[in-house]
Amino acid sequence: MTVILGVLLLPVILIAQSDTDRFVMRMKQDDKNGDGKLTLAEFTGPKRLFEKLDDDGDGVLLLSENTAQKLREVRARAGTRSAPELENAERRIQMETTRSRAAGMRGGARQRPQPDHQNVRYGEHERHVLDVYLAETENNKPAPCMIWIHGGGFRRGDKSEGSMFSSFFTQNGIHYVTLNYRFSQHEIAPACFHDCARALQFLRRNAETWNIDTKRIAIGGGSAGAGLAQWLAYSPDRANPTAQDPVMRESTRVSALILLNAQTSYDFRWIKQHIPGDAWMGEGLQQLFGYTIEDVDELNDKQLRTIEECSPLTHFSGDDPPTLLFYRRSRDPQIAVQNPMDGIHHPLFGLELEERADKWGVPCEVFTVETPKDRIFYNNRWDYAVEFLEKHFQMK
């Protein structure tokens, strides 16, 4: 399956160039708690405008100096589409999505539940913290666990963003954990990759504390978080039986992966070859690995090995876990040409992974948006994600 990204008629009216500043002010007013972020539940504008502004598809808008420019870009892209066609598609999507969510959303799933254990430290850095959302289990038996890693280009974001999805898992007998990691401004790669590995090992070491079944742990994330999750899942087990630190003796293997708008490689050379447009030039990649586009041809062997090592596809093999990928964009390569941000989140990343997985016989599903019906499925993706885990956790 794949994803259609129509553009909106209504937002075009709302954010006409002269009204941009006024709409930005409205968004700031929507930010009632003053955290500089908006969820769909907080956003009072059209839902599809939210989706167009949500670059990494993680369900959170970050209010910044670039917000007004993003609004102008959305308006510019919308102006290239047929208004009547968009209006009809929007009406169908809204009606069907409303019916679907009314039937399928579990109570409170779009709210922000509070974790049962907050800011649990798994390391020494200030961002080495995680939150635990506990599921109710029969007879207090160990239950499977889903770990979620936030996105943000390795430069921003917070574990609290994952709280929006927690109820889907906890209300179905699956513990849920969100974590922070060091940003590239704190330390370049592979620091954040190693942070996520330690967080997983820490959870395993303390599994009894939260009744976690160590043999049934899944991991996932959006955008940058999806890349971190893949790297962890596809890399060789990092357990060191002789380590002095008992946390480091724990396994980093997982049972399944759930990914949103994922990159499957961070190697600019691979991206340049496989993804049309300028996605390979992204500032996030440059900062992650400590280079600039101007000096990219002068990277030494050590730097290039680090880039290869941190690219999930480098490690993919036949013993890797089942993977489920959702993309909110179409498979159309032209989308990547038109906008580098769409390029760095393009389904071509996932389709390349799917091709390799098929050769290895590893289950891999890639969903994209090509039609209004696909959009409805994407908007209700967490129901399917839970079914995916229940299957691979053998819960039913």
Secondary structure, DSSP 8 states (H G I E B T S, - for coil): --B-----SHHHHHT-GGGHHHHHHHHHHH-TT-SSEEETTT--S-HHHHHHH-TT-SSEEE-STTHHHHHHHHHHHHTTS-HHHHHHHHHHHHHHHHHHHHHH--TTTTS----SEEEEE-SSSTT-EEEEE----GGG--EEEEEEE--STTTS--GGGGGGGHHHHHTTT-EEEEE----TTT--TTHHHHHHHHHHHHHHHTHHHHTEEEEEEEEEEETHHHHHHHHHHHS-----TT-SSGGGGS----SEEEEES--S---HHHHHHHS-SSGGG-HHHHHHHT--GGGGGG--HHHHHHHHHT-GGGG--TT---EEEE-SS-S-THHHHH-HHHHHT-HHHHHHHHHHHHHHT--EEEE-B-SHHHHHHHHTHHHHHHHHHHHHTT--
